[in-house]
Amino acid sequence: MPGATFAACDVLFANRIPALDDDEIKGRFVLVLEPPRAGARDGMNVVAVGITSRRPTDGTGVRLPDATKYPETKTGLDRPSWAVPSWLLTVPVCVVDRKAGYAKTSHVVAVQSKAVELGAEIKSVTCGDADCASCSHDRGG
Ligand SMILES: [Zn+2]
């Protein structure tokens, strides 16, 4: 979605998101923690965490509202869903398929504080195109 703007709390569906525990890359939901940095050009990245429909066994997941439990929710999630603080990602705009909805500030705050507590390392997502202007921001281009 080139040219789109995103904000903290947005729930996005993005392509090419690597799994937390293995190398499986596929389209997944992510929760935006930080919008693009001020001064970023069009190839802006957001800081986000992965969202899973399987409750994390280590108890660190932050449950997000979903339509099965809260039909009025604006998250766009239709299955039980958890944001995973240790699954910290920079997501370039080129892999974002769509904005699904948005969560609450309290969810983002809970995820951020757990990510800090866990010392989560941030992983860079790329679209795989070596010439991509969006992804090149992570490579210092
Ligand atoms: Zn790219």
Backbone and ligand atoms as CSV (ligand in chain L), in Angstrom:
chain,resi,resn,atom,element,x,y,z
A,1,MET,N,N,0.846,-1.201,0.000
A,1,MET,CA,C,0.000,0.000,0.000
A,1,MET,C,C,0.880,1.249,0.000
A,2,PRO,N,N,1.595,1.521,-1.083
A,2,PRO,CA,C,2.444,2.733,-1.126
A,2,PRO,C,C,1.601,3.987,-0.941
A,3,GLY,N,N,2.142,4.923,-0.212
A,3,GLY,CA,C,1.434,6.182,-0.006
A,3,GLY,C,C,0.449,6.158,1.152
A,4,ALA,N,N,0.138,4.957,1.670
A,4,ALA,CA,C,-0.803,4.876,2.783
A,4,ALA,C,C,-0.115,5.335,4.070
A,5,THR,N,N,-0.891,5.836,4.976
A,5,THR,CA,C,-0.321,6.221,6.262
A,5,THR,C,C,-0.917,5.348,7.362
A,6,PHE,N,N,-0.084,5.018,8.310
A,6,PHE,CA,C,-0.504,4.142,9.392
A,6,PHE,C,C,-0.179,4.785,10.723
A,7,ALA,N,N,-0.876,4.344,11.744
A,7,ALA,CA,C,-0.696,4.914,13.076
A,7,ALA,C,C,-0.603,3.800,14.098
A,8,ALA,N,N,-0.074,4.129,15.263
A,8,ALA,CA,C,-0.082,3.178,16.365
A,8,ALA,C,C,-1.518,2.725,16.602
A,9,CYS,N,N,-1.686,1.477,16.964
A,9,CYS,CA,C,-2.978,0.824,17.209
A,9,CYS,C,C,-3.602,0.211,15.953
A,10,ASP,N,N,-3.100,0.559,14.775
A,10,ASP,CA,C,-3.660,-0.039,13.564
A,10,ASP,C,C,-3.412,-1.545,13.559
A,11,VAL,N,N,-4.404,-2.280,13.109
A,11,VAL,CA,C,-4.238,-3.710,12.833
A,11,VAL,C,C,-4.139,-3.842,11.312
A,12,LEU,N,N,-2.994,-4.359,10.855
A,12,LEU,CA,C,-2.756,-4.482,9.422
A,12,LEU,C,C,-2.680,-5.951,9.040
A,13,PHE,N,N,-3.074,-6.236,7.795
A,13,PHE,CA,C,-2.770,-7.553,7.241
A,13,PHE,C,C,-1.606,-7.352,6.290
A,14,ALA,N,N,-0.495,-8.044,6.568
A,14,ALA,CA,C,0.724,-7.836,5.793
A,14,ALA,C,C,1.225,-9.160,5.231
A,15,ASN,N,N,1.794,-9.086,4.048
A,15,ASN,CA,C,2.374,-10.263,3.408
A,15,ASN,C,C,3.798,-10.470,3.906
A,16,ARG,N,N,4.288,-11.701,3.761
A,16,ARG,CA,C,5.707,-11.995,4.014
A,16,ARG,C,C,6.136,-11.739,5.453
A,17,ILE,N,N,5.275,-12.063,6.393
A,17,ILE,CA,C,5.651,-11.928,7.803
A,17,ILE,C,C,6.210,-13.263,8.285
A,18,PRO,N,N,7.468,-13.268,8.780
A,18,PRO,CA,C,8.048,-14.518,9.276
A,18,PRO,C,C,7.421,-14.928,10.605
A,19,ALA,N,N,7.275,-16.231,10.796
A,19,ALA,CA,C,6.751,-16.743,12.061
A,19,ALA,C,C,7.721,-16.421,13.192
A,20,LEU,N,N,7.218,-16.434,14.404
A,20,LEU,CA,C,8.076,-16.173,15.558
A,20,LEU,C,C,9.087,-17.298,15.756
A,21,ASP,N,N,8.651,-18.537,15.598
A,21,ASP,CA,C,9.477,-19.672,15.989
A,21,ASP,C,C,10.121,-20.426,14.837
A,22,ASP,N,N,9.731,-20.130,13.614
A,22,ASP,CA,C,10.370,-20.827,12.494
A,22,ASP,C,C,10.446,-19.880,11.303
A,23,ASP,N,N,10.747,-20.423,10.149
A,23,ASP,CA,C,11.007,-19.580,8.986
A,23,ASP,C,C,9.787,-19.405,8.093
A,24,GLU,N,N,8.662,-19.912,8.532
A,24,GLU,CA,C,7.497,-19.833,7.657
A,24,GLU,C,C,7.057,-18.378,7.456
A,25,ILE,N,N,7.052,-17.977,6.187
A,25,ILE,CA,C,6.693,-16.603,5.845
A,25,ILE,C,C,5.351,-16.628,5.132
A,26,LYS,N,N,4.403,-15.834,5.625
A,26,LYS,CA,C,3.100,-15.780,4.956
A,26,LYS,C,C,2.370,-14.519,5.393
A,27,GLY,N,N,1.183,-14.325,4.836
A,27,GLY,CA,C,0.371,-13.184,5.219
A,27,GLY,C,C,-0.166,-13.358,6.629
A,28,ARG,N,N,-0.023,-12.313,7.453
A,28,ARG,CA,C,-0.463,-12.380,8.843
A,28,ARG,C,C,-0.959,-11.007,9.291
A,29,PHE,N,N,-1.703,-11.016,10.380
A,29,PHE,CA,C,-2.088,-9.762,11.006
A,29,PHE,C,C,-0.956,-9.277,11.912
A,30,VAL,N,N,-0.764,-7.962,11.948
A,30,VAL,CA,C,0.200,-7.351,12.875
A,30,VAL,C,C,-0.455,-6.142,13.537
A,31,LEU,N,N,0.021,-5.822,14.723
A,31,LEU,CA,C,-0.455,-4.651,15.466
A,31,LEU,C,C,0.646,-3.589,15.452
A,32,VAL,N,N,0.318,-2.395,14.963
A,32,VAL,CA,C,1.303,-1.320,14.872
A,32,VAL,C,C,1.531,-0.701,16.251
A,33,LEU,N,N,2.813,-0.658,16.665
A,33,LEU,CA,C,3.173,-0.024,17.939
A,33,LEU,C,C,3.625,1.412,17.724
A,34,GLU,N,N,4.407,1.604,16.661
A,34,GLU,CA,C,4.941,2.939,16.385
A,34,GLU,C,C,4.726,3.254,14.924
A,35,PRO,N,N,4.234,4.444,14.636
A,35,PRO,CA,C,4.090,4.875,13.250
A,35,PRO,C,C,5.471,5.165,12.675
A,36,PRO,N,N,5.566,5.443,11.377
A,36,PRO,CA,C,6.872,5.763,10.789
A,36,PRO,C,C,7.522,6.918,11.529
A,37,ARG,N,N,8.841,6.894,11.576
A,37,ARG,CA,C,9.570,7.978,12.237
A,37,ARG,C,C,9.338,9.290,11.506
A,38,ALA,N,N,9.374,10.344,12.262
A,38,ALA,CA,C,9.231,11.673,11.676
A,38,ALA,C,C,10.325,11.881,10.631
A,39,GLY,N,N,9.958,12.437,9.514
A,39,GLY,CA,C,10.944,12.696,8.469
A,39,GLY,C,C,11.119,11.528,7.511
A,40,ALA,N,N,10.453,10.404,7.792
A,40,ALA,CA,C,10.568,9.261,6.890
A,40,ALA,C,C,9.983,9.612,5.533
A,41,ARG,N,N,10.593,9.108,4.496
A,41,ARG,CA,C,10.059,9.349,3.156
A,41,ARG,C,C,8.994,8.303,2.834
A,42,ASP,N,N,8.705,8.113,1.579
A,42,ASP,CA,C,7.590,7.235,1.212
A,42,ASP,C,C,7.810,5.786,1.643
A,43,GLY,N,N,9.067,5.381,1.708
A,43,GLY,CA,C,9.326,3.998,2.056
A,43,GLY,C,C,9.298,3.768,3.551
A,44,MET,N,N,8.288,4.251,4.198
A,44,MET,CA,C,8.300,4.241,5.650
A,44,MET,C,C,7.980,2.866,6.226
A,45,ASN,N,N,8.586,2.604,7.340
A,45,ASN,CA,C,8.351,1.363,8.058
A,45,ASN,C,C,7.600,1.653,9.349
A,46,VAL,N,N,6.819,0.676,9.772
A,46,VAL,CA,C,6.209,0.774,11.087
A,46,VAL,C,C,6.813,-0.300,11.976
A,47,VAL,N,N,6.821,-0.055,13.265
A,47,VAL,CA,C,7.197,-1.081,14.233
A,47,VAL,C,C,5.907,-1.756,14.676
A,48,ALA,N,N,5.891,-3.077,14.588
A,48,ALA,CA,C,4.661,-3.821,14.866
A,48,ALA,C,C,5.003,-5.134,15.558
A,49,VAL,N,N,3.987,-5.789,16.092
A,49,VAL,CA,C,4.169,-7.157,16.592
A,49,VAL,C,C,3.202,-8.075,15.857
A,50,GLY,N,N,3.603,-9.332,15.751
A,50,GLY,CA,C,2.758,-10.329,15.116
A,50,GLY,C,C,1.548,-10.658,15.980
A,51,ILE,N,N,0.476,-11.051,15.299
A,51,ILE,CA,C,-0.761,-11.472,15.961
A,51,ILE,C,C,-1.005,-12.926,15.604
A,52,THR,N,N,-1.343,-13.719,16.603
A,52,THR,CA,C,-1.589,-15.147,16.374
A,52,THR,C,C,-2.965,-15.540,16.893
A,53,SER,N,N,-3.538,-16.581,16.292
A,53,SER,CA,C,-4.822,-17.084,16.786
A,53,SER,C,C,-4.614,-18.242,17.768
A,54,ARG,N,N,-3.350,-18.579,18.037
A,54,ARG,CA,C,-3.065,-19.591,19.064
A,54,ARG,C,C,-2.518,-18.901,20.292
A,55,ARG,N,N,-3.131,-19.134,21.422
A,55,ARG,CA,C,-2.691,-18.475,22.649
A,55,ARG,C,C,-1.235,-18.842,22.957
A,56,PRO,N,N,-0.369,-17.832,23.098
A,56,PRO,CA,C,1.041,-18.135,23.386
A,56,PRO,C,C,1.161,-18.886,24.702
A,57,THR,N,N,1.933,-19.969,24.694
A,57,THR,CA,C,2.017,-20.831,25.868
A,57,THR,C,C,2.801,-20.202,27.007
A,58,ASP,N,N,3.617,-19.164,26.700
A,58,ASP,CA,C,4.414,-18.554,27.772
A,58,ASP,C,C,3.660,-17.455,28.525
A,59,GLY,N,N,2.410,-17.241,28.159
A,59,GLY,CA,C,1.590,-16.299,28.914
A,59,GLY,C,C,1.857,-14.830,28.634
A,60,THR,N,N,2.699,-14.527,27.635
A,60,THR,CA,C,3.024,-13.118,27.380
A,60,THR,C,C,2.092,-12.466,26.366
A,61,GLY,N,N,1.231,-13.235,25.746
A,61,GLY,CA,C,0.352,-12.675,24.714
A,61,GLY,C,C,-0.636,-11.675,25.286
A,62,VAL,N,N,-0.950,-10.673,24.492
A,62,VAL,CA,C,-1.956,-9.681,24.884
A,62,VAL,C,C,-3.204,-9.959,24.045
A,63,ARG,N,N,-4.265,-10.385,24.711
A,63,ARG,CA,C,-5.501,-10.726,23.996
A,63,ARG,C,C,-6.104,-9.473,23.377
A,64,LEU,N,N,-6.453,-9.580,22.110
A,64,LEU,CA,C,-7.109,-8.476,21.416
A,64,LEU,C,C,-8.580,-8.821,21.212
A,65,PRO,N,N,-9.427,-7.816,21.168
A,65,PRO,CA,C,-10.848,-8.101,20.923
A,65,PRO,C,C,-11.043,-8.705,19.532
A,66,ASP,N,N,-11.912,-9.694,19.434
A,66,ASP,CA,C,-12.221,-10.261,18.126
A,66,ASP,C,C,-13.737,-10.396,17.999
A,67,ALA,N,N,-14.187,-10.587,16.783
A,67,ALA,CA,C,-15.618,-10.552,16.510
A,67,ALA,C,C,-16.396,-11.722,17.108
A,68,THR,N,N,-15.709,-12.821,17.455
A,68,THR,CA,C,-16.442,-13.940,18.065
A,68,THR,C,C,-16.898,-13.582,19.478
A,69,LYS,N,N,-16.114,-12.740,20.147
A,69,LYS,CA,C,-16.438,-12.378,21.527
A,69,LYS,C,C,-17.079,-10.989,21.609
A,70,TYR,N,N,-16.626,-10.095,20.755
A,70,TYR,CA,C,-17.132,-8.723,20.745
A,70,TYR,C,C,-17.558,-8.368,19.318
A,71,PRO,N,N,-18.802,-8.666,18.957
A,71,PRO,CA,C,-19.232,-8.438,17.563
A,71,PRO,C,C,-19.036,-6.992,17.100
A,72,GLU,N,N,-18.993,-6.052,18.036
A,72,GLU,CA,C,-18.874,-4.641,17.666
A,72,GLU,C,C,-17.419,-4.195,17.536
A,73,THR,N,N,-16.468,-5.103,17.743
A,73,THR,CA,C,-15.065,-4.673,17.742
A,73,THR,C,C,-14.641,-4.089,16.398
A,74,LYS,N,N,-13.705,-3.145,16.477
A,74,LYS,CA,C,-13.185,-2.507,15.261
A,74,LYS,C,C,-11.819,-3.065,14.859
A,75,THR,N,N,-11.379,-4.156,15.533
A,75,THR,CA,C,-10.038,-4.660,15.219
A,75,THR,C,C,-9.967,-5.313,13.836
A,76,GLY,N,N,-11.109,-5.793,13.334
A,76,GLY,CA,C,-11.089,-6.509,12.064
A,76,GLY,C,C,-10.690,-7.967,12.233
A,77,LEU,N,N,-10.489,-8.402,13.474
A,77,LEU,CA,C,-10.088,-9.785,13.747
A,77,LEU,C,C,-11.342,-10.620,13.974
A,78,ASP,N,N,-11.434,-11.780,13.299
A,78,ASP,CA,C,-12.644,-12.586,13.433
A,78,ASP,C,C,-12.394,-13.926,14.122
A,79,ARG,N,N,-11.209,-14.050,14.708
A,79,ARG,CA,C,-10.891,-15.240,15.503
A,79,ARG,C,C,-10.254,-14.774,16.806
A,80,PRO,N,N,-10.283,-15.607,17.849
A,80,PRO,CA,C,-9.540,-15.242,19.061
A,80,PRO,C,C,-8.098,-14.933,18.686
A,81,SER,N,N,-7.567,-13.807,19.189
A,81,SER,CA,C,-6.270,-13.324,18.709
A,81,SER,C,C,-5.438,-12.753,19.842
A,82,TRP,N,N,-4.147,-13.006,19.756
A,82,TRP,CA,C,-3.201,-12.475,20.737
A,82,TRP,C,C,-2.066,-11.752,20.016
A,83,ALA,N,N,-1.747,-10.556,20.492
A,83,ALA,CA,C,-0.546,-9.860,20.034
A,83,ALA,C,C,0.616,-10.397,20.862
A,84,VAL,N,N,1.746,-10.684,20.206
A,84,VAL,CA,C,2.872,-11.355,20.852
A,84,VAL,C,C,4.045,-10.375,21.010
A,85,PRO,N,N,4.304,-9.924,22.249
A,85,PRO,CA,C,5.318,-8.885,22.473
A,85,PRO,C,C,6.722,-9.260,22.014
A,86,SER,N,N,7.083,-10.535,22.068
A,86,SER,CA,C,8.440,-10.926,21.664
A,86,SER,C,C,8.578,-11.035,20.138
A,87,TRP,N,N,7.467,-10.903,19.430
A,87,TRP,CA,C,7.447,-11.043,17.969
A,87,TRP,C,C,7.471,-9.634,17.357
A,88,LEU,N,N,8.602,-8.968,17.561
A,88,LEU,CA,C,8.735,-7.545,17.242
A,88,LEU,C,C,9.326,-7.388,15.840
A,89,LEU,N,N,8.697,-6.560,15.040
A,89,LEU,CA,C,9.035,-6.477,13.611
A,89,LEU,C,C,9.072,-5.036,13.130
A,90,THR,N,N,9.965,-4.752,12.161
A,90,THR,CA,C,9.772,-3.534,11.375
A,90,THR,C,C,9.113,-3.974,10.075
A,91,VAL,N,N,8.024,-3.341,9.744
A,91,VAL,CA,C,7.226,-3.738,8.583
A,91,VAL,C,C,7.232,-2.604,7.564
A,92,PRO,N,N,7.828,-2.835,6.385
A,92,PRO,CA,C,7.822,-1.791,5.358
A,92,PRO,C,C,6.455,-1.713,4.674
A,93,VAL,N,N,6.140,-0.553,4.189
A,93,VAL,CA,C,4.821,-0.310,3.618
A,93,VAL,C,C,4.535,-1.220,2.421
A,94,CYS,N,N,5.589,-1.660,1.725
A,94,CYS,CA,C,5.404,-2.475,0.511
A,94,CYS,C,C,4.790,-3.840,0.793
A,95,VAL,N,N,4.895,-4.349,2.011
A,95,VAL,CA,C,4.320,-5.667,2.290
A,95,VAL,C,C,2.920,-5.578,2.906
A,96,VAL,N,N,2.452,-4.353,3.164
A,96,VAL,CA,C,1.131,-4.199,3.783
A,96,VAL,C,C,0.050,-4.405,2.735
A,97,ASP,N,N,-0.819,-5.366,2.985
A,97,ASP,CA,C,-1.902,-5.661,2.049
A,97,ASP,C,C,-3.104,-4.759,2.301
A,98,ARG,N,N,-3.473,-4.607,3.577
A,98,ARG,CA,C,-4.624,-3.769,3.893
A,98,ARG,C,C,-4.649,-3.439,5.375
A,99,LYS,N,N,-5.377,-2.394,5.691
A,99,LYS,CA,C,-5.646,-2.099,7.091
A,99,LYS,C,C,-6.928,-2.835,7.472
A,100,ALA,N,N,-6.828,-3.686,8.484
A,100,ALA,CA,C,-7.988,-4.481,8.888
A,100,ALA,C,C,-8.859,-3.722,9.881
A,101,GLY,N,N,-8.222,-2.909,10.739
A,101,GLY,CA,C,-8.963,-2.193,11.763
A,101,GLY,C,C,-7.999,-1.570,12.741
A,102,TYR,N,N,-8.443,-1.435,13.978
A,102,TYR,CA,C,-7.555,-0.849,14.970
A,102,TYR,C,C,-7.909,-1.359,16.367
A,103,ALA,N,N,-6.882,-1.393,17.212
A,103,ALA,CA,C,-7.049,-1.799,18.606
A,103,ALA,C,C,-7.011,-0.541,19.473
A,104,LYS,N,N,-6.945,-0.748,20.789
A,104,LYS,CA,C,-6.932,0.398,21.705
A,104,LYS,C,C,-5.506,0.710,22.165
A,105,THR,N,N,-5.324,1.943,22.600
A,105,THR,CA,C,-4.022,2.364,23.119
A,105,THR,C,C,-3.575,1.446,24.260
A,106,SER,N,N,-4.521,1.003,25.076
A,106,SER,CA,C,-4.158,0.148,26.210
A,106,SER,C,C,-3.524,-1.165,25.741
A,107,HIS,N,N,-3.962,-1.678,24.599
A,107,HIS,CA,C,-3.348,-2.901,24.067
A,107,HIS,C,C,-1.905,-2.636,23.654
A,108,VAL,N,N,-1.704,-1.500,22.970
A,108,VAL,CA,C,-0.355,-1.160,22.501
A,108,VAL,C,C,0.579,-0.935,23.694
A,109,VAL,N,N,0.094,-0.240,24.706
A,109,VAL,CA,C,0.907,0.022,25.897
A,109,VAL,C,C,1.284,-1.301,26.578
A,110,ALA,N,N,0.327,-2.213,26.672
A,110,ALA,CA,C,0.594,-3.505,27.310
A,110,ALA,C,C,1.640,-4.291,26.527
A,111,VAL,N,N,1.521,-4.270,25.200
A,111,VAL,CA,C,2.485,-4.990,24.359
A,111,VAL,C,C,3.871,-4.363,24.487
A,112,GLN,N,N,3.929,-3.032,24.424
A,112,GLN,CA,C,5.227,-2.354,24.485
A,112,GLN,C,C,5.941,-2.612,25.800
A,113,SER,N,N,5.197,-2.553,26.895
A,113,SER,CA,C,5.878,-2.729,28.182
A,113,SER,C,C,6.385,-4.162,28.326
A,114,LYS,N,N,5.630,-5.142,27.812
A,114,LYS,CA,C,6.113,-6.530,27.865
A,114,LYS,C,C,7.300,-6.741,26.940
A,115,ALA,N,N,7.278,-6.089,25.777
A,115,ALA,CA,C,8.401,-6.232,24.831
A,115,ALA,C,C,9.687,-5.718,25.471
A,116,VAL,N,N,9.594,-4.608,26.195
A,116,VAL,CA,C,10.761,-4.049,26.890
A,116,VAL,C,C,11.226,-5.013,27.975
A,117,GLU,N,N,10.262,-5.506,28.763
A,117,GLU,CA,C,10.544,-6.439,29.847
A,117,GLU,C,C,11.262,-7.693,29.329
A,118,LEU,N,N,10.833,-8.173,28.169
A,118,LEU,CA,C,11.391,-9.400,27.586
A,118,LEU,C,C,12.694,-9.147,26.840
A,119,GLY,N,N,13.030,-7.857,26.623
A,119,GLY,CA,C,14.209,-7.536,25.829
A,119,GLY,C,C,14.085,-8.054,24.405
A,120,ALA,N,N,12.886,-7.955,23.855
A,120,ALA,CA,C,12.620,-8.504,22.517
A,120,ALA,C,C,13.502,-7.848,21.462
A,121,GLU,N,N,14.038,-8.682,20.578
A,121,GLU,CA,C,14.839,-8.171,19.462
A,121,GLU,C,C,13.930,-7.927,18.277
A,122,ILE,N,N,14.243,-6.846,17.562
A,122,ILE,CA,C,13.388,-6.489,16.438
A,122,ILE,C,C,13.912,-7.115,15.150
A,123,LYS,N,N,13.003,-7.711,14.390
A,123,LYS,CA,C,13.372,-8.325,13.108
A,123,LYS,C,C,12.840,-7.463,11.967
A,124,SER,N,N,13.640,-7.353,10.908
A,124,SER,CA,C,13.215,-6.575,9.749
A,124,SER,C,C,12.507,-7.464,8.738
A,125,VAL,N,N,11.355,-7.022,8.297
A,125,VAL,CA,C,10.621,-7.708,7.238
A,125,VAL,C,C,10.962,-7.016,5.920
A,126,THR,N,N,11.134,-7.789,4.856
A,126,THR,CA,C,11.320,-7.179,3.531
A,126,THR,C,C,10.410,-7.887,2.534
A,127,CYS,N,N,10.180,-7.216,1.403
A,127,CYS,CA,C,9.337,-7.821,0.364
A,127,CYS,C,C,10.152,-8.751,-0.524
A,128,GLY,N,N,11.473,-8.732,-0.375
A,128,GLY,CA,C,12.306,-9.623,-1.159
A,128,GLY,C,C,12.828,-9.017,-2.449
A,129,ASP,N,N,12.398,-7.805,-2.762
A,129,ASP,CA,C,12.871,-7.118,-3.964
A,129,ASP,C,C,14.090,-6.281,-3.596
A,130,ALA,N,N,15.237,-6.643,-4.160
A,130,ALA,CA,C,16.494,-5.980,-3.797
A,130,ALA,C,C,16.484,-4.485,-4.126
A,131,ASP,N,N,15.650,-4.081,-5.076
A,131,ASP,CA,C,15.615,-2.670,-5.482
A,131,ASP,C,C,14.486,-1.894,-4.808
A,132,CYS,N,N,13.799,-2.516,-3.867
A,132,CYS,CA,C,12.628,-1.863,-3.277
A,132,CYS,C,C,13.033,-0.660,-2.424
A,133,ALA,N,N,12.453,0.494,-2.727
A,133,ALA,CA,C,12.780,1.715,-1.997
A,133,ALA,C,C,12.291,1.644,-0.549
A,134,SER,N,N,11.162,1.002,-0.328
A,134,SER,CA,C,10.625,0.912,1.033
A,134,SER,C,C,11.539,0.094,1.921
A,135,CYS,N,N,11.935,-1.067,1.445
A,135,CYS,CA,C,12.780,-1.957,2.240
A,135,CYS,C,C,14.179,-1.386,2.419
A,136,SER,N,N,14.643,-0.596,1.479
A,136,SER,CA,C,16.027,-0.110,1.549
A,136,SER,C,C,16.249,0.815,2.740
A,137,HIS,N,N,15.175,1.321,3.334
A,137,HIS,CA,C,15.338,2.150,4.527
A,137,HIS,C,C,15.969,1.369,5.663
A,138,ASP,N,N,15.652,0.064,5.724
A,138,ASP,CA,C,16.227,-0.774,6.759
A,138,ASP,C,C,17.675,-1.115,6.472
A,139,ARG,N,N,18.059,-0.972,5.229
A,139,ARG,CA,C,19.440,-1.302,4.868
A,139,ARG,C,C,20.302,-0.034,4.808
A,140,GLY,N,N,19.727,1.072,5.248
A,140,GLY,CA,C,20.466,2.316,5.260
A,140,GLY,C,C,20.528,2.976,3.889
A,141,GLY,N,N,19.638,2.560,2.975
A,141,GLY,CA,C,19.628,3.098,1.610
A,141,GLY,C,C,18.895,4.411,1.510
L,1,ZN,ZN,ZN,9.933,-3.740,-0.201
